[in-house]
Amino acid sequence: MKFELKPLPYGYAALSPHIGERTLKIHHQKHHGGYVNKLNDVVADKADVEDGLVGLIRSTEGKVFNYAAQIWNHDFYWGSLRPDGGGKPTGPLLDAIQTSFGDFAACRQQLAEAAKGEFGSGWAWLVVAPDGSVRAMSSSDAENPLTTDHVPLLTIDVWEHAYYLDYQNERDRYVAAILDGLINWQFAERNFDQVAETRGLGAKHRAAAG
């Protein structure tokens, strides 16, 4: 099985001025593309990769895990962003956020804190926890929620290569720009709808709210 670098769902200039064209091109082609090339190199002689990236993430460690997870994380990150994003979610996801956090403002604050507070390289995630609640969490390096029973809804990349050309060491400004101008709540809503259907979360949240 040969892994391919997926194209971005938008052009390299589409996220400006929040993320510059040069940053996005380097991030996608060099960093994300580099993980694809390295994974193909290390699995070239292996026949047990039919389960794709998720299977590798859940069954391997070391280099194979790191490359597979970083490819998956980046694909998920690109989906978590969109031009003219920001705002807040609607529908069942907003209901679940209000049940879990109290209100959307608290959710946004905790997601921002997870992104700003991750020491070194890593990711911030909005997830559905095993108990059905929506939570903000962070992970280091290539780690992601797929190794647990947490289901990711969206993510923010806080590796320095994601923002340094545009923001230097000011991660706080980058995180604010993501949340205010780029975050793709429609992507998160679709992901929540999928997990809600499989886990019957709608009934749980209606009961909690009542």
N, C-alpha and C positions, 0 to 999 in steps of 0.2 A: 504494500500500500504506500503510495506516495502522497505526501501532504502538500497542499498548495496554499500560497498566500492569497487570501480572499481580497477582492477589491473593496475599497471603502464604500459605504452607502451614500457618499457625497463627494464632491470635489475637494482637492487639497486646499483651496482658498475659501471653502464654504463656511468654516468656523471662525473666520476672522470677524472682528478684531480680537476675540477672546483667545483663540489659538491661531497663531500665524501659519501661513502656507508653508514656510520653510520648516517650522517645527513639525507640522503634520506629515510632510513628505519624508523627513528624516526618520520620524518615529515609525511610520508605517513601513517604508521601504527598507530601512537599515536595521532597526531594532526588531520589529515584528517579523520582517522578512528574514532576518538573521536567525531567529528562533526556528522558523520553518526549515531553513537550510540545514541547521545543526541537527534538528530532529530527524530529518531524512537521512543524514549521515549515520546517526547512531542506530537507526532501526532498519537500515538497508538490508541487513542479512537476517532479519527476524520475520517470522511468518505469523506471529500472534498479535497483530495489530488490527484485526478486523473490527474491533469495537471502537476504533477511532480514538480521538483525543480523550473523550470522557473515560473510555476503558483504560487508557494508559495512565490517566491521572489517578484513577482509583486502584490501580494494580501495580504501579511501579514506584521507584524512588530514584534519587540521584539525578543524573543528567537527563534521563528519559522523562522523568516526572517534571523537572524544571522546564524543559523545552516544551513539552506538551501543554503544561499548565499555562505557560506564558503565551502560547499561541491562543489557547482558549480564552484566557483573560483579556487579551487584546481584542479578539473578535467581539467579546461581550462589551468591552469598553466602547468600541466604535458604535455599537448599537445603543449604548447608554447616552450618546450625545446626538444632537441634531441642531441644524441652524435654527435660530429663533426659538430656542428651547427655554427652559426655566419654568416659572409659574409653579403650579402644583397639580397633583393628580386629581382625577375625578372618579366617580362611581365606586365600585366595591373596594378598590385599593385605598381610596381616601377614607372610606368607612373603616377599613381595617387599621389604617394608620391612626385614626382618631381613637379607636378602641385601644390600641397598643400603647400609644404615646400620650394620649390626652388631647392633642391637637396637632395640626400639621407643623406649626412653628417649632414645637419640641422635636419632631422628627427631623426637620431640616437642621436644627442645632446639633443634634446627636450625630447625624451623618457628617456634618462639617467637622465636628470634634474628632470623629473617627479618622477622617482624612488628614486633618492637621496634626493629630496626635500620634500617628503611626511613626515610630522611630525608624529612620533610615528609609529604605526602599520598600514599597508594598502597595496595598490596595485598600480602599474603603468600600464597603458593601452595604446595600439594603437587602435584607433577606427575610424569608419566611422561616421561622424557627420550627423545630419539631413539634412544639405545642400549638402551632398555628399563629402565633403572634408575629408581628413585623418588627424587626430589630435592625439597628445599625451596628456594624462590626468592622474590624480591620483585620488584615492579614499581612504577614511579612513575606518579602521576596516573591516567590511564585505561588505561595499557598493560596487556596481559594476554598469556598464553602462546599465544593463538590466532594471533598473528602469526609464530610460530615453529613448529617441529615438536614442541614440548612439549605434552602433553595434560593439562589441569587435572583434578585429582581433588577438591580442595576449596580454599576461599579464606577469608581473614580480611581484612575491611575495616579499614584503619588510617587512613582519613580521620578527622579530628577529629569530624566530625558523627556518626560511628558510636558515639562513646563519651563525648563531652565532658560532656553533661548528667549522666551517671552517675559518671564517673571524673575529670572535669576533665583535667588534663595527665598523669595517671598511666596512660599507655598500658600499662605493664608489668602493672598489675592487671587491666586490661581483657583483655589477651591471655591471662593466666592463667585468668580467668573463662571465656573462650571455650573454652580447651583442657580445662579441668577440668569444666565444667558444661554446655557447649552444643554442642561440635563434633559433627557428625553423621557418624560413621564408616561408618554404613550407606550414606549417600549416596556417600561416597568408594569404598566397596566396589563399589557398582553401577557407578560410572564406571570403576573399574579392570577389572572383569569385561568391560566393553564393549571397552576398548582391548586387553585381553589376548586377547580372541577375534579381533580384527582383525589383531593383530600377532604372535600365537602366543607370547605372553610366558611362558605356563606352562612350556613346554618349556625356554626359556632359563633361567628361574629354577631349575628342577629341576637343570639341568646345572651352573649356578653353585654351587648348594648342595652338589652332590655332589662 
